[in-house]
Amino acid sequence: MLNPKRILVTKFRAMGDTILLTAALKAIHQEWPNAIIHAAVTEPWIWLLDGFPGLTKLWPVTWHADRAARTKAATRLAFNLRKEKYDMVFGFHSSPAAAMVALSTGAKIRSIHFHSFKAKDMYSTVQIPGKGVVKPVVERDLDTVRAVGIKVSEGIMPEIFLKPEENQFAKEEFQAWGLKEPILGIALGASRPTKIWPLHRFAEIAQRWVQTHGSVLVISGPGEESLHQEFFRSIPDNAEMRKAIQVMPVGNIRSLASRISQLNVLVGNDSGPRHLAAALGIPTVTIFGPEHPLEWHPYPQDRHPRLFMEPLHCRSNTEPGSPPWCGLQDCVIEAHQCMTKITTDQVFEQIARVYKDYCSSDYGKSK
């Protein structure tokens, strides 16, 4: 029976990937509650893991786009990690460089799940189950834990932990901004333009929420000022309406989490904030466009519904065994139909439903 005393987990990817990783962290801590567990994760997302049960040290990683800089940083990280003398390393969603970091730790047991679902898992000492099967990323991460021979049930959900003072600070911020409950969060951004629902429709959702429910907080990220400007061009120049719709000031990742924790519902594209909301227990409504939700929407759809148009012939990027998707940055020929065919009424209906089912009774009063 395995009894590792020192465990390292690594995942050098984006915000949503980091949040989904927490499901696997739960399983590892549950199996080895007395083990020392470290995490090496991309900065700034790593700070979402602060306070996670069982994690005793965080190794923030800057993952450079330039290959030479990335290699230098990976070598330096590997040198420092090797000093920790880990018994076991879990590499989730690894790239060649990330797999090399795991190998360089010197750990005798390495469960390294390579990024490509068909490619060989580099430097892994164990066989990853389910290799070559497209599945939710949460389950793919859990397969990396199952690979060392422990039983992990399906359906473990991500979770982020906040400190009481972080929640209190966000509550005071909302009061200072004049936001009245119930509060709908709207996350406008995404990793590329084709994953963004038309901004004038988000504006329609905001207006309908203010007219029928409460206030709106527009989730802000660095470099998204143009999205906010276009969004507000569709909001009437009405003082009362403008006061009820606030843009969240840019802050660090922990302040983003604390603010999202105070929402009643969050609606947005397939992006990091909706993963964060789900991990904080906030109901979400997600709008999918070019990419199929199979991998990136592991959440129960009663509480976290998603909208997705299928089938569409223009999602033509696919491989045998994987769902069709589209990798375009901009869509001209097909008029972005994967998003434009999803109507405001359809989205608002789901928002109103999850608010009624999960926020308008004792749940909302105790939050």
Secondary structure as the mmCIF struct_conf table of DSSP 4:
data_model
#
loop_
_struct_conf.conf_type_id
_struct_conf.id
_struct_conf.beg_label_comp_id
_struct_conf.beg_label_asym_id
_struct_conf.beg_label_seq_id
_struct_conf.end_label_comp_id
_struct_conf.end_label_asym_id
_struct_conf.end_label_seq_id
BEND BEND1 LYS A 5 LYS A 5
STRN STRN1 ARG A 6 LYS A 11
BEND BEND2 ARG A 13 ARG A 13
HELX_RH_AL_P HELX_RH_AL_P1 MET A 15 GLU A 31
TURN_TY1_P TURN_TY1_P1 PRO A 33 ASN A 34
BEND BEND3 ALA A 35 ALA A 35
STRN STRN2 ILE A 36 THR A 42
TURN_TY1_P TURN_TY1_P2 GLU A 43 PRO A 44
HELX_RH_3T_P HELX_RH_3T_P1 TRP A 45 LEU A 49
TURN_TY1_P TURN_TY1_P3 ASP A 50 GLY A 51
TURN_TY1_P TURN_TY1_P4 PRO A 53 GLY A 54
STRN STRN3 LEU A 55 VAL A 61
BEND BEND4 ALA A 65 ASP A 66
HELX_RH_AL_P HELX_RH_AL_P2 ARG A 67 ARG A 82
TURN_TY1_P TURN_TY1_P5 LYS A 83 GLU A 84
BEND BEND5 ASP A 87 ASP A 87
STRN STRN4 MET A 88 SER A 94
HELX_RH_AL_P HELX_RH_AL_P3 PRO A 96 SER A 104
TURN_TY1_P TURN_TY1_P6 THR A 105 THR A 105
BEND BEND6 LYS A 108 LYS A 108
STRN STRN5 ILE A 109 PHE A 114
BEND BEND7 HIS A 115 ALA A 119
TURN_TY1_P TURN_TY1_P7 MET A 122 TYR A 123
BEND BEND8 THR A 125 VAL A 126
HELX_LH_PP_P HELX_LH_PP_P1 GLN A 127 ILE A 128
TURN_TY1_P TURN_TY1_P8 PRO A 129 GLY A 132
HELX_RH_AL_P HELX_RH_AL_P4 VAL A 137 ARG A 146
TURN_TY1_P TURN_TY1_P9 ALA A 147 GLY A 149
TURN_TY1_P TURN_TY1_P10 GLU A 154 GLY A 155
HELX_RH_AL_P HELX_RH_AL_P5 PRO A 164 TRP A 177
TURN_TY1_P TURN_TY1_P11 GLY A 178 GLY A 178
HELX_LH_PP_P HELX_LH_PP_P2 LEU A 179 LYS A 180
BEND BEND9 GLU A 181 PRO A 182
STRN STRN6 ILE A 183 ALA A 187
BEND BEND10 SER A 191 ARG A 192
HELX_RH_3T_P HELX_RH_3T_P2 PRO A 193 LYS A 195
BEND BEND11 ILE A 196 ILE A 196
HELX_LH_PP_P HELX_LH_PP_P3 TRP A 197 PRO A 198
HELX_RH_AL_P HELX_RH_AL_P6 LEU A 199 THR A 212
TURN_TY1_P TURN_TY1_P12 HIS A 213 HIS A 213
STRN STRN7 SER A 215 ILE A 219
TURN_TY1_P TURN_TY1_P13 PRO A 222 GLY A 223
HELX_RH_AL_P HELX_RH_AL_P7 GLU A 225 ARG A 233
TURN_TY1_P TURN_TY1_P14 SER A 234 SER A 234
BEND BEND12 ILE A 235 ILE A 235
BEND BEND13 ASP A 237 ASP A 237
HELX_RH_AL_P HELX_RH_AL_P8 ALA A 239 ALA A 244
STRN STRN8 ILE A 245 VAL A 247
HELX_LH_PP_P HELX_LH_PP_P4 MET A 248 VAL A 250
HELX_RH_AL_P HELX_RH_AL_P9 ILE A 253 ILE A 260
TURN_TY1_P TURN_TY1_P15 SER A 261 GLN A 262
BEND BEND14 ASN A 264 ASN A 264
STRN STRN9 VAL A 265 ASN A 269
BEND BEND15 ASP A 270 SER A 271
HELX_RH_AL_P HELX_RH_AL_P10 GLY A 272 ALA A 279
TURN_TY1_P TURN_TY1_P16 LEU A 280 GLY A 281
STRN STRN10 THR A 284 ILE A 287
BEND BEND16 PRO A 290 GLU A 291
TURN_TY1_P TURN_TY1_P17 PRO A 293 TRP A 296
BEND BEND17 TYR A 299 TYR A 299
TURN_TY1_P TURN_TY1_P18 GLN A 301 ARG A 303
BEND BEND18 HIS A 304 HIS A 304
STRN STRN11 ARG A 306 LEU A 307
TURN_TY1_P TURN_TY1_P19 HIS A 313 CYS A 314
STRN STRN12 ASN A 317 ASN A 317
TURN_TY1_P TURN_TY1_P20 PRO A 320 GLY A 321
BEND BEND19 SER A 322 SER A 322
STRN STRN13 TRP A 325 TRP A 325
BEND BEND20 GLN A 329 ASP A 330
TURN_TY1_P TURN_TY1_P21 ILE A 333 HIS A 336
HELX_RH_AL_P HELX_RH_AL_P11 GLN A 337 THR A 340
TURN_TY1_P TURN_TY1_P22 LYS A 341 LYS A 341
BEND BEND21 ILE A 342 ILE A 342
HELX_RH_AL_P HELX_RH_AL_P12 THR A 344 TYR A 358
TURN_TY1_P TURN_TY1_P23 CYS A 359 CYS A 359
BEND BEND22 SER A 360 SER A 361
HELX_RH_AL_P HELX_RH_AL_P13 ASP A 362 SER A 366
#
